[in-house]
Amino acid sequence: MQTRPLLAVYRNEDIILTLSKHSLQDPCMMATPSMTDSSIDATDIHTAAEMLADALPRDPNLISNVVGPEKAVDAFLASWVSLLKQQGIDMKAVPPPFRVYACFVNIATLTPLPATSFDYGVSLASDADDIAALAPLRVEFSKASPNPMTPEAAHKSMREAVGAHRVWVCRSEQEIVSYALVSRATPQTIAIQNVFVHPEYRRKGMAEALVRAISHYYLGLALPGYVHHTEGPPEGPKAEVCLNVKASNAEAAMIYKRCGFIVDFDVRNPISGKKGSYISIMGSAVPLSE
Ligand SMILES: CC(C)(COP(=O)(O)OP(=O)(O)OC[C@H]1O[C@@H](n2cnc3c(N)ncnc32)[C@H](O)[C@@H]1OP(=O)(O)O)[C@@H](O)C(=O)NCCC(=O)NCCS
């Protein structure tokens, strides 16, 4: 497989489903721009997922993990396992470790700021001291994931992210006590990841402030008193800021909802009329013996 291949299923001019892989070690990414479009239903998605599986060479090493909308990933993996079985290769699809709500905020869904003032301030991390302070927080955050990070790996990942201006922090008396990353930037969207607050500083409104500040900044809106950056993103404002929150993390989902993220399935995007949120999973195909 080449780096960053992309397969897409179209209906007339409309993309229904895509499959891409950015590098060999990354999972395959499945996307359905149509997932939020009511003119394309579950049967269309199912059929498109089967077509994608059928278009691939029957190499069991090609696909291990697939991230994307639950229905599309499930249909794709079921089809992939069945196609391999026809070649005498026994694989099975395993249930995802967790499910997440994929949701977004835009200028129409942003909610008013809380009446209380916020004492901390949010800024982009920038130097070696920031990286050193962020690494242990990154290690702590990773402990809840299937792949906990070593301090060295956390330092390296933070060095790269700070260098790419992707790390936002909140400080208490100059000390970094919480952070969030941004990633997956497209011309129209950017995603917030890894919102983390040091346990001693929780329930003071820091996560909410970080998420509000980052959302306003990338949507091209000023947020005086919160963000220490008066100019918006150099590449111009985005139409949407996205994030994924584990379905089991009700506390975090409530914070995002308070900031204006559409976490409910039946609430529509007031700008496009499309569905606001869907469930995303990481599905896997492994040998039957595992
Ligand atoms: C989830 C997490 C980021 C929340 O951080 P936080 O800074 O405590 O969040 P906030 O303070 O903004 O909001 C938490 C609660 O404190 C309340 N709160 C905010 N300011 C407050 C204050 N001054 N006094 C009392 N309560 C306050 C909020 O209303 C909210 O209440 P709720 O649970 O009833 O909704 C944090 O617990 C964490 O880092 N968890 C581990 C990592 C994680 O799960 N990240 C989310 C990944 S998607």
The ligand as a Tripos MOL2 file, in Angstrom:
@<TRIPOS>MOLECULE
LIG
   48    50     1     0     0
SMALL
NO_CHARGES

@<TRIPOS>ATOM
      1 C1        -12.8230   16.3310   31.9410 C.3       1 LIG1
      2 C2        -11.8670   17.4270   32.4660 C.3       1 LIG1
      3 C3        -11.0550   17.9510   31.2850 C.3       1 LIG1
      4 C4        -12.7130   18.5470   33.0840 C.3       1 LIG1
      5 O1        -11.8450   19.6010   33.4970 O.3       1 LIG1
      6 P1        -12.3370   20.7390   34.5270 P.3       1 LIG1
      7 O2        -11.3900   21.8710   34.4120 O.co2     1 LIG1
      8 O3        -12.5770   20.1560   35.8540 O.co2     1 LIG1
      9 O4        -13.7530   21.1520   33.8830 O.3       1 LIG1
     10 P2        -14.6270   22.4260   34.2760 P.3       1 LIG1
     11 O5        -14.1300   22.9890   35.5650 O.co2     1 LIG1
     12 O6        -14.7220   23.3270   33.1160 O.co2     1 LIG1
     13 O7        -16.0690   21.7520   34.4800 O.3       1 LIG1
     14 C5        -16.2170   20.6780   35.4070 C.3       1 LIG1
     15 C6        -17.3390   20.9610   36.4150 C.3       1 LIG1
     16 O8        -16.9140   21.9510   37.3520 O.3       1 LIG1
     17 C7        -17.9090   22.9580   37.4290 C.3       1 LIG1
     18 N1        -17.2300   24.2300   37.7500 N.ar      1 LIG1
     19 C8        -16.6050   25.0540   36.9080 C.ar      1 LIG1
     20 N2        -16.1110   26.1200   37.5780 N.ar      1 LIG1
     21 C9        -16.4430   25.9310   38.8810 C.ar      1 LIG1
     22 C10       -16.2000   26.6660   40.0640 C.ar      1 LIG1
     23 N3        -15.5250   27.8160   40.0230 N.pl3     1 LIG1
     24 N4        -16.6520   26.1510   41.2040 N.ar      1 LIG1
     25 C11       -17.3340   24.9760   41.2490 C.ar      1 LIG1
     26 N5        -17.5870   24.2220   40.1430 N.ar      1 LIG1
     27 C12       -17.1440   24.7050   38.9860 C.ar      1 LIG1
     28 C13       -18.5280   22.9700   36.0690 C.3       1 LIG1
     29 O9        -19.8100   23.5650   36.0810 O.3       1 LIG1
     30 C14       -18.5990   21.5020   35.7910 C.3       1 LIG1
     31 O10       -19.6990   20.9610   36.4820 O.3       1 LIG1
     32 P3        -20.5930   19.7380   35.9340 P.3       1 LIG1
     33 O11       -19.7390   18.4880   36.1710 O.co2     1 LIG1
     34 O12       -21.8040   19.7660   36.8090 O.co2     1 LIG1
     35 O13       -20.8790   19.9610   34.4830 O.co2     1 LIG1
     36 C15       -10.9090   16.8780   33.5610 C.3       1 LIG1
     37 O14       -11.6550   16.2080   34.5310 O.3       1 LIG1
     38 C16        -9.8400   15.9560   33.0250 C.2       1 LIG1
     39 O15        -8.7500   16.3880   32.6600 O.2       1 LIG1
     40 N6        -10.1640   14.6340   32.9590 N.am      1 LIG1
     41 C17        -9.2500   13.6330   32.4170 C.3       1 LIG1
     42 C18        -9.0640   13.7880   30.9120 C.3       1 LIG1
     43 C19       -10.3810   13.7780   30.1550 C.2       1 LIG1
     44 O16       -11.2800   12.9850   30.4070 O.2       1 LIG1
     45 N7        -10.4820   14.6710   29.1710 N.am      1 LIG1
     46 C20       -11.6250   14.7930   28.2900 C.3       1 LIG1
     47 C21       -11.2870   14.0750   27.0190 C.3       1 LIG1
     48 S1        -12.5790   14.2370   25.8260 S.3       1 LIG1
@<TRIPOS>BOND
     1     1     2 1
     2     2     3 1
     3     2     4 1
     4     2    36 1
     5     4     5 1
     6     5     6 1
     7     6     7 2
     8     6     8 1
     9     6     9 1
    10     9    10 1
    11    10    11 2
    12    10    12 1
    13    10    13 1
    14    13    14 1
    15    14    15 1
    16    15    16 1
    17    15    30 1
    18    16    17 1
    19    17    18 1
    20    17    28 1
    21    18    19 ar
    22    18    27 ar
    23    19    20 ar
    24    20    21 ar
    25    21    22 ar
    26    21    27 ar
    27    22    23 1
    28    22    24 ar
    29    24    25 ar
    30    25    26 ar
    31    26    27 ar
    32    28    29 1
    33    28    30 1
    34    30    31 1
    35    31    32 1
    36    32    33 2
    37    32    34 1
    38    32    35 1
    39    36    37 1
    40    36    38 1
    41    38    39 2
    42    38    40 1
    43    40    41 1
    44    41    42 1
    45    42    43 1
    46    43    44 2
    47    43    45 1
    48    45    46 1
    49    46    47 1
    50    47    48 1
@<TRIPOS>SUBSTRUCTURE
     1 LIG1         1 GROUP 0 **** ****
